[in-house]
Amino acid sequence: MASVPRDPILETERLLLRAWRPAEDLDALAALNADPRVMRFVAPNRPLSRAETAAQLERFVAHWDEHGFGLWAVVPRLEPGGGWIGFAGLAIPSFLPAILPAVEVGWRLAPAFWGRGFATEAARASVAFGFERLELRSVVSVIEPGNDRSLRVAQKLGMRRAPDRLHPITGRRLRVMELPADPGPDRSA
């Protein structure tokens, strides 16, 4: 894996993907995770408490420390004071041992930012980082089959369906989408 600077920042046309600032980001992340619309397709398929969100944020930061990559906080680049809109990035999907070793691209945005292309933009930048800077050979995305919005994002990234898996805790069926670093001529995005 290539050397990556500590806490890299990614910029897209409209977004900034930055390192977590736990003291600043916890309130926004807690609000995101408390929204039933957001958590409908995310295990445990219910809103998270503030304490659960604080523990999740600690795991996000620890993932960066341990692996040198992870999920970024996403903020709008062109809207001064636009605030935090969600997160996106790369993580090891340790919750689903059946697909390991793997790196997953994931995203979660506040509903006010759905349907505007932000998830695709952030995920595309994350995938490019994984292929170009981390030299990954492929990335996956694990999505509940009913989550049409996320499935569309995966398709826009050029991902193709891999075998479905069952979540080991919830027992729910999960759609595994995959994108190789070199998709070949028949898998263009």
Disulfide bonds with the S-S distance in Angstrom:
none
